């Protein structure tokens, strides 16, 4: 991990699970391909739970 490269991504789930799906994939890609530390902020954890069942909203 490169020091000094922390990113915060914010996701507002508007009308479907595509919002969180795209943001989640972007966060994973930034972390894996660019070795960034990424923190994902989501306004609807229940929607995120459909993608990651281990999430406890």
URTASUL-V231298 format. One record per backbone hydrogen bond with DSSP energy under -0.5 kcal/mol. CO is the residue of the C=O (numbers start at 1). NH is the residue of the N-H. If there is no record, write none. Layout:
co->CO nh->NH
co->CO nh->NH
This chain:
co->2 nh->5
co->4 nh->6
co->5 nh->37
co->7 nh->39
co->9 nh->41
co->11 nh->13
co->11 nh->43
co->12 nh->14
co->16 nh->19
co->17 nh->21
co->18 nh->22
co->19 nh->23
co->20 nh->24
co->21 nh->25
co->22 nh->26
co->23 nh->27
co->24 nh->28
co->25 nh->29
co->26 nh->30
co->27 nh->31
co->28 nh->32
co->29 nh->33
co->29 nh->34
co->30 nh->34
co->30 nh->36
co->35 nh->2
co->36 nh->38
co->37 nh->7
co->39 nh->9
co->39 nh->41
co->40 nh->42
co->41 nh->11
co->44 nh->47
co->44 nh->48
co->45 nh->49
co->46 nh->50
co->47 nh->50
co->48 nh->51
co->48 nh->52
co->52 nh->55
co->55 nh->57
